[in-house]
Amino acid sequence: MLRLARRSRAESFYARGALARPRAARSTRTLGALQMRLAVLAGVLAVAAAVVFFRSRVAEHRTYDDVPGRLKELRDNSDPTAFFGFHTRDVDALYFVYENGALFLDYELYNSPKEGYAAPFRKTAAAHGFSVTTTSYDQVHTVLRIQLSSVESEAAEQAYGIAHDLFGIKRATRLEFLP
């Protein structure tokens, strides 16, 4: 009751201009609410940015039937370092590279399990009538490379034959496509 009377008396002084409202108390409450709103907004924006970023980096899961379309996108890409790969596990990752008007199938030997597949890769490529060249992306790891047909559908079939014979990949196998 006393508190209400004091508040009422203070309000009458504020209204007449005889007493100024305390600035610190008023601005602290306003600043706290503003900070809370800004923090919530920043959090929402951070989550949205993270979703967009990770969505662009996350691999797609598809079947081998999607490869010809991806090869066309690769060819139409203006980035000279563009590539895409596919795999079911780390050891069977193969990469399509479009360089200087030619399509290549690359197999990078960056760990010992993959190095164990170097000889079988060469043998499988030879069985399909391809010669294997050696190159590198980073001057550290060896990359085994096969030049494929310049026609996307033929290149996809050639790569499928190698992936199937070497790793047992089937058309219905869910592959992880690497951007």
C-alpha positions in Angstrom: 0.0 0.0 0.0 2.8 2.4 0.9 4.6 1.4 -2.2 1.6 2.2 -4.4 1.2 5.6 -2.7 4.9 6.4 -3.3 4.6 5.4 -7.0 1.4 7.5 -7.4 3.1 10.5 -5.8 6.2 10.1 -8.0 4.0 9.9 -11.1 2.3 13.1 -10.3 5.8 14.8 -9.9 6.9 13.3 -13.2 3.8 14.5 -14.9 4.3 18.1 -13.7 8.0 18.1 -14.6 9.0 18.7 -11.0 10.9 15.4 -10.9 12.8 13.7 -13.7 12.6 10.0 -14.2 15.7 8.2 -13.3 17.6 7.6 -16.6 19.6 4.6 -15.5 16.7 2.5 -14.5 14.7 3.3 -17.6 17.6 2.8 -20.1 18.7 -0.5 -18.4 15.3 -2.1 -18.9 15.2 -0.9 -22.5 18.7 -2.0 -23.2 18.2 -5.4 -21.7 15.1 -6.0 -23.9 17.0 -4.7 -27.0 20.0 -6.9 -26.3 17.7 -9.9 -25.9 16.0 -9.2 -29.2 19.4 -8.7 -31.0 20.7 -12.0 -29.4 17.7 -13.9 -30.7 18.0 -12.3 -34.1 21.7 -13.1 -34.3 21.0 -16.7 -33.2 18.4 -17.2 -35.9 20.6 -15.7 -38.6 23.5 -17.9 -37.5 21.4 -21.0 -37.7 20.1 -20.0 -41.1 23.7 -19.3 -42.4 24.9 -22.7 -41.0 22.1 -24.5 -42.8 22.8 -22.9 -46.1 26.6 -23.5 -45.7 26.4 -27.1 -44.7 23.7 -27.9 -47.3 26.1 -26.7 -50.0 28.9 -28.9 -48.6 26.9 -32.0 -47.8 27.1 -34.9 -50.3 24.0 -36.1 -52.1 22.9 -39.7 -52.0 21.9 -41.0 -55.3 22.2 -44.0 -57.7 24.6 -44.4 -60.6 21.8 -43.5 -63.0 22.3 -39.8 -62.0 26.0 -39.8 -63.2 25.3 -38.8 -66.9 23.4 -35.7 -65.7 26.1 -34.8 -63.3 28.7 -35.2 -66.1 26.8 -32.7 -68.2 26.7 -30.2 -65.3 30.5 -30.8 -64.9 31.1 -30.0 -68.5 28.9 -26.9 -68.5 30.7 -25.6 -65.3 33.0 -22.7 -66.0 35.3 -23.5 -63.1 38.4 -25.2 -64.6 39.1 -27.1 -61.3 35.5 -28.5 -61.1 35.1 -32.2 -60.4 32.7 -34.5 -58.7 33.1 -37.9 -57.2 31.1 -40.8 -55.9 31.7 -43.6 -53.4 30.0 -46.0 -51.0 33.0 -46.0 -48.6 36.3 -44.1 -48.6 38.3 -46.8 -50.4 36.1 -46.8 -53.5 36.0 -43.0 -54.2 36.3 -42.2 -57.8 36.3 -38.7 -59.3 35.2 -37.3 -62.6 37.4 -34.4 -63.8 36.8 -32.3 -66.9 40.0 -30.7 -68.1 41.0 -29.2 -71.5 37.9 -30.6 -73.2 38.4 -34.2 -72.0 36.6 -36.2 -69.3 38.8 -38.2 -66.9 38.2 -40.8 -64.2 40.6 -40.3 -61.3 41.5 -42.6 -58.3 43.5 -40.7 -55.7 45.9 -42.8 -53.6 46.0 -40.8 -50.3 46.1 -43.6 -47.7 47.4 -47.1 -47.5 44.0 -48.9 -48.0 43.6 -47.0 -51.3 47.2 -47.8 -52.3 46.4 -51.4 -52.1 43.9 -50.9 -54.9 46.5 -49.3 -57.3 47.4 -52.6 -59.0 43.8 -53.8 -59.3 42.8 -50.4 -60.7 45.5 -50.6 -63.4 44.5 -54.2 -64.2 40.8 -53.4 -64.4 41.4 -50.4 -66.6 43.6 -52.5 -68.9 40.8 -55.1 -69.1 38.4 -52.3 -70.2 40.9 -51.1 -72.8 42.2 -48.0 -71.0 45.7 -47.0 -70.2 46.4 -45.4 -66.8 48.4 -42.3 -66.4 49.8 -40.9 -63.2 49.3 -37.4 -62.0 48.8 -35.4 -58.7 46.5 -32.7 -57.4 48.8 -31.5 -54.6 52.3 -32.9 -55.6 52.0 -35.2 -52.6 49.4 -37.9 -53.4 49.5 -40.0 -56.5 46.4 -39.9 -58.7 45.7 -42.7 -61.2 43.9 -41.3 -64.3 41.9 -42.7 -67.2 40.8 -40.7 -70.1 37.1 -41.5 -70.8 34.9 -40.8 -73.8 34.0 -37.2 -74.5 30.3 -38.1 -74.6 28.8 -38.0 -71.2 26.6 -41.1 -71.5 29.5 -43.2 -72.8 31.9 -41.9 -70.2 29.4 -42.8 -67.4 29.1 -46.3 -68.8 32.9 -46.7 -69.0 33.3 -45.5 -65.4 30.5 -47.8 -64.3 32.2 -50.8 -65.8 35.4 -50.0 -63.9 33.6 -49.2 -60.6 31.5 -52.4 -60.9 34.4 -54.7 -61.7 36.8 -53.2 -59.2 34.5 -52.4 -56.2 31.3 -54.4 -57.0 29.2 -51.2 -57.3 25.8 -51.9 -58.9 23.4 -49.4 -60.5 20.9 -49.6 -57.6 23.7 -49.0 -55.0 23.1 -45.7 -53.1 26.2 -43.7 -53.8 27.4 -40.6 -52.0 28.1 -37.9 -54.6 30.9 -35.5 -53.6 30.6 -31.9 -54.8 
